[in-house]
Amino acid sequence: MSPEATESFPPEWLPAPELVEQAVQFAIQLTTPSRIYLYPAWDGDDATCESDLNMAILMPSMLAARMAEMRRALKAQLEELPMQVEVLMATEEFAQQRFNHPGSVFYHLFREGRMVYQQ
């Protein structure tokens, strides 16, 4: 992930850059994503640098059958980091079907999140 990928993030919710980089690298290594987004918590304005990292991992549909296995492996690896990482995993197809629905997390993800990896 380039430094430019995070420079427009609101600093009050961005965890330490080196921890973000580690989390993204774990996701790339363990899940074979097509895209990875980071996004803020939308449930309040009280996020701080101590807040969870919210990461959405989108994968090609052909990997859907392995998603649960990859999620378990990623969560185990992320436990090594000194921060909480909330992970949302979905296929590209599933996300695309929902990105125009205002009540969907994907609606907000594509508008407010920041893509930090693309295959």
Order of alpha helices (4+ residues) and beta strands (2+ residues): alpha-alpha-beta-beta-alpha-beta-alpha-alpha-beta
